[in-house]
Amino acid sequence: MSTQNITRILIVGGGTVGVGTAARLQSQLNGRHARITLVNPLPHMAYRPLLPEVAAGLIDPNDLVVPLRKVLRKCEVVVGTVTRLEHATRRAWVGTPDGEVTELDYDIVVMTAGSIVREQPVTGGAGQRRSCKTLTEATYLRDHVLSRIAEAAATTDAGERRRLLTFVLVGGGYEGMECLTELDDLVRFAVGRHPGIVPGEVTWAVVEESERILRDAGSKHAVRTLERLAGRGVRVYLNTAAEATGDGHLTLSDGTEVAAGTVIWNAPSAANPMLLDTDLPLDARGRLRCTSTLQVAGESGAFGAGDIAVVPDLTRVDDDPSAVCRATALHAHAQAKVLADNVESAIAGTALRQYHQPNADAGANPGLYRSFAEVRGGGVEGGKARLLHWAYHVARIPGLSRKTRIFSGRLPGQRFRRHLVERSIGGGSATVHEMPAPSGDAGRAKAS
């Protein structure tokens, strides 16, 4: 501990887990013999679980922006990026936006820096692919989809019209299914305002390199979702990878060429590469190795959670001893609570509790609301599952005014109003709030 008997807590990353941990710690410790410092590239976070709703025009992007200093009033917020961390000496080096590098000493470190989008071996210009990992990208995607529908309504070329109305999602995981579901609703809504287009002209396809979609979910969820996708006319390519993009076409590994006006990239995530500049133990995929108490394996005074960490899933270890927690928002929220409690216990010298969250994989994601979601052992589907998803996340967004604005969009008379006016791409307030990627990965987004 420090010579002044003040425990210095360093939290690396201001996403869902980092902010949730810091907020709970500042409330529980209330300044008692502890100083909490949170380091994040920007002075705010974006609430990522609802980005598909931004892309669908249901939420204004500014409503998902959370100013860190406003919600973490009893914490020190440092705008910068941890460029190096040496836990053996309890020291971190932080690069600030002005190019300076400062040193921070700590007693306990909490690693919650999230993940980045993993680069895929696909030829062709990256500009051909859209994504939904940041507020800027979600807003851009919405504008892009609306522009494609408007162009299709105006063209007399049948082939070009088919291409413009063809949307392909690469990656059939949780986030991909959420994005597809919301964008499908947006497309149907917008098409209804263009009398020259009928819904049957719109084509959706999903390209998934593994043997099934939602590979991180239970087989029941995956099968049910696949059935519902087929019922809505969505083509699904399994055991197939995207190999090249360009000139309005997507080439698949089985030789299929798809003429598509929109390719939405939902590539798998990878652990934040900042871990490579630490002396903390990593697994083969570069993730932080943690125990069931969210402590870094073999290290005292170090904790980790969220996408950056690999944490044993105690709810599945009886069936699969190697089971680890999946990268879901429900795990992130639940881990933040246990993380804060265990940091407090470490300071007090009391026993730590294990992370055990039975329902964190079975929440009602919008990507599942058309199929099936299991909550506390019961089945929920259709609109109930979607409402549950919506209520869960709105309840966890910091700030009463922010909750009220988002919730009011679901009130009678308001729920069918979408943000269908295109913003200027590359400008507007949403652009300001994009999370920068680590150096060397320009355009990649950090996740929480």
N, C-alpha and C positions, 0 to 999 in steps of 0.2 A: 504494500500500500504506500501511498505518498506520505511524505514527512508531515503533512498537515492533517493526516487522518481523514482525508477526503478521498473517496473512491472515484476515480475518473473513468467514466464509461464512454467508450467510443463506439458509435453505431455507424457502420459503413453502408450507405444506401438509403434513400428516402422513398422507397416504394411502399406497397401495402404492408409488408412485414416490418420494415424499418420504422415507418411512421406509427404503425399500430403498437410496436414495442416501446418506442419513445414516449408516446402519449400515455400508455399505461404506467410506465416507470415514473414519469413526472408526477402522475397523480398519486401513485403509491408511496414513492419516496418523499415527494413534496419538499425537496431541497435538503433532506436529512442526510448529512455526511456523504453526499454524492453530487457529482457534476456530470451532466449528460451532454455530450457533443455529438451531433449528427452531421455527417458529411454527405453531400449530394451535389451532382453537377449543376442543378438549377435550384432556385429558392422555392420551388413548388413541385408538387407531384401531380400526375394525371391518374385518375382512377380508371385503370385499364379494363376491368371486367365489363364495363358498359360501352366500350368503344364500338362494338357492332351496332349499338343503337344510335351512335353518332353517325356512322356510315349510312344507316337507314333513315336518317333525318328525323329521328324521334327525340334526340337530345341535342341541345346547343353545346358545342364543344367547351365553351367557357364554364359550363356548369359542372364539368368534371375536373376543373383545375383547383387544387387545394394549396393555398399559400402555407408553406411550412412554418414560418415564424408566427403565423396567426394561430395555428393549432398546437404548436409546441412552444408556448410562451415561456416555459421554465427550462427550456433547453437552449443550448448554443447551436445555431445552425451555421455551418461553414459551407459556403458555395465553392465547390471544387471537386477534384477527383483524387482518390487515393492511388498514387502511382507506385508505392512500395510500402510493404508492411513487414516489420521484423518483430515477431511476437516474442522471440527469445529475450529481447531487450525492451519489450512493451513500447514500441515506437512506430509511428506511421508518418509517411511523407505525403503531403497533400499539394497537388498542383492547382493553382487558382486561375480564374479566367484571364488575369493580367499577365500570366506567364511565370509568376513567382512560385517557388516551392517552399512550403513551411513544414516544420516538424511538429508533431503532436505526440505527447507522452500520454499513456493511458495505463489503467490497471486491469480493466476488463474490456475486451473487444467483442462486438456483436456484428457478424458478417451477414448482411442482407442486401448485397449489391445486385441481386437478380441475375438475369440471363441476357443473351443477345441472340439475334436471328442467325442461325448457322448457315454459312455459305454453301450453296449447292453447286455441283458440277454440271451446270447448264450453260450451253453456248447461246450466244445472242445477247442483244442489249438488255441491260437491267431495266432500262426505261420502258420496255415492253410489258413489264410486270408491275402490278399494283399490290399493295399490302394494307394491313389494318392493324399495325402494331403501335402507332402513335396517334395523337389527336390530329396532327397535320395529315397523316396518311389516311385516317378515317374520313376526314372532311374532303380530301382530294378524291378518295374513292367514290364518295357519294356524288360529287360533281361530275366525275368521269362517267359513272353509270347513267346519270341523267342526260349528259351530253350525247351518249351513244343512242339512247332512246329517241332523243330529238332528231339526231342525224338519220336514224332509221326511218322515222316518220316522213322525213323530207326527201329521201332518195327514191328513185324509180328503178334502180338496179336491183333485181331480185337477189342476186348472189351477194352483193354488198349488204343488203338489208339483213340476210340471214347471218352474215358474219357479225354485223353490229349488234344483233340480238342474241348472240351466243356468248355465254359467260362460263368460264372454266375456273374451278377452284383446284389448286394444286396443294394437296395435304388434307387428309380427312380426319384430323384430330379434333379435340374439344373446340379449340378456338375456330378451326375451319368450319365446323358444323354450325357454330353460333353465327359466324359471319354469313354463311350461305343462307341460313334461315331468315335473318333480318334483311339481307339484300334481296332475297326472293320476294319478300313482302313489299319492299320498296319498288322493285321493278313492276310488280303487278299493280301497285297503286299508281305509279307514274304512267304505265301503259294505258290505264283506264282513262287518262286525261289526253290521250292521243287517239282520236277516233279512227285514224287510218291503220292502227295496229291492233291485232287480236292477240289475246294471251297465248294462244297456241303457237304463235310464231317465236316466242321466247324459248331458248334452249339453255339448260344448265347441265354441266358435267363436273364430276369430281374425279381427280386423279390421285390415287393412293398407292404408294410403293409397297406397302405390306399386304398381307392376305385379307385384311378387313379394315373397315373404317372404325374410328373410335377404339383403336387398339389398346389404349390405356384404360378403357372402361370394361365392365363385365360383358361377356358374350351376349347376354340377354339384351343389354342396351344396344349393342352394335347391330344385332339381327333386327331388332324392332325398328331402329332408325333406318337401316338399309331398306326395309320394306316400305316405310313411309316415303323415302326418297323416290323409290321406284313408282309409288303411287302418284307422285307429283310429276313424273316424267323426267326425273333427273338421271342422266346416264352416269354410271359409276365404273371406273376402270381400276380394278384391283391388281396387285402385283405388277404395277406399271409405274414407270417414272417419267417425268418430263425431261427431255434431252435438249431441246432447243426452242428458242422463241425468236420471232422476227417476221416482219412484213405481214403482221396480222394473223400468223399461223403459230400453232404449238405442235411440235413433233414429239411423239411419245416413244418409249423404249420398244414397243411392239410394232413400230413402223407406222402407226396411225398418225395422220395429220388432221388437226382440227383447226378450221378457220374460225377464229374467235376475236371478237372486238374487245374483250376484256379477259385478262388472265390475272387471277387473284392468287398471290403467293402466300402460302401459309406454311413455310418451311419450319421444321423442328427447331427448337431453341438449343443453345449451348450455354454452358456456365460462363459467367463473366470472366474474360481473360485476365482481369486484374489479379486473379488468384495466382497466376503464374509468377507474379512479383511479390509473393509472400513466402514465408517458411512454414506454412500450414499444410497438413497432410491432404492430398487430393486422391481421388479415385482415377481409374483409367480414362474416364471421360472429362477429367479436369474439374470435377465438382468437389466441394468441400466435404470431407468425410466426417459425419457427425453421429453421435449416439442417440438413443431414444430419449435422452434428457435434453437434447439439442446442444450438448457440449461438443466442441470439436474433439475428435477422437485423439486421446493421448495428450491433450493439452489442457492445462488449468487456466482459468481466466479467459477462455475463448469459447464463443457460442456462434451458432449459425442456423439459418432456416431459410425457407423459400426456395426459389429456383436455383440459387447458387449452391445449395446443400443437398446431400443425399442422406436422408433420414429413414431409419427402419420404420416400416409400417406395421405396428403391433397388431393391427386388426387382421392382417393376412399372413403373419409369419407361421401360423400352424399349417397352412396349406403350401406356403412358399417361404422358406427361411430367408431367402434373399430379397423378399419384397421390400420396396421402398415407397415412400410417399410420392404421389404423383404431383405434377406441377399444376395445381388447381387453385383458384381464388379461395375456395373454402378451406383448403389446407393452410393457405397463407394467413387468413384471419385467425384460425384456431391456433396456429403455431405462434403467432405474435403474443397471444395471451400467456401461453406456457413459457415462452422465451422471457418475457418481462418478469413473470413470477420466479423463474429459476435464477435470473440475474439477481433479483432481490434476495433470494435464499442464499446465493453464493456470498453476497455481502454480509448477510447475517450469520453465515456459517451453519445453516440448517439444511436438511435433506432436500434434494431436488426431486421433482416429480417427472414421470415419464410422459411423453407425448402419445396420446391414444385418442384418436378421433374416429369413431366408427362410421359417421355419415359424411365425411369430407369428400368422398368420391361419388356420392350419390345425390348431389344437389340437382336442382332443376335448372340446368343450363338451357338457354333458349335453343341451343342446337339440339336439345333432346325433347323440347316441349311438343314436337309433333310426333314423338315416338313414346318414350316411357322413361320415367325417372323414379327411383326408389328413395323414399325418405322415411327414416326410422322404421324400416321393415315393411312399409306399405307402398303400393303403387300409385303414382300420380302421373297423369298425362293430360295432353291438350292444354287448354287455356289455364287450368289450375297450376300446372307446372310452370308456365311462363309467368303467371302472377307471383308465384312463390319466388322465382328467380329475381323478379323485379323488386319485390318487397325486401328480400334479403339484402341486396346490394344497396338499395336506397337507404336502408337503415344503417349501413356501415360507412356511408360517405360522410366525412366530417363536415359539420356546419349545418345549423337548422335552416338557414336561408337557402342553402344549396339543395337540401332534401326537399324543401317546399317547392322550389322551382321545378325540380325533376318530377316530383309526385303530381304536381298540378297538371302536367301534360297528360296524365292518365285519368283526369276527372271527366265526367260526362260533358260532352260538348267540346272537349279539348283533345281527347285521345286520338282523334283521327287527323289532327293537324300535324303535318310533317314539314320540316325545313326543306323545301324543294327549290328554293332560289339558290342558284350556284354562286359561290363566293369566288373571288379572284384567286386562282391557283398561285401559290407562292407568296400570297399576301394574306392580310386579315389577321385577326387576333389569334386564331388557332395555330398559325405558323410559329408564333412566339413561344408556344408552350411545348414544342417538340423536345423530347428528351434526347440529348446528344449521345452518340455512341462512343465507345472507347476509341482512342486514336488508332488509325489503321483500318477502321470499320466504318468509314463515312457512310451515313445513310442508314446504318443499322440501328435498331432501337433497343434500349435497355428495357427489360421487363421487371416487374416486381414479384 
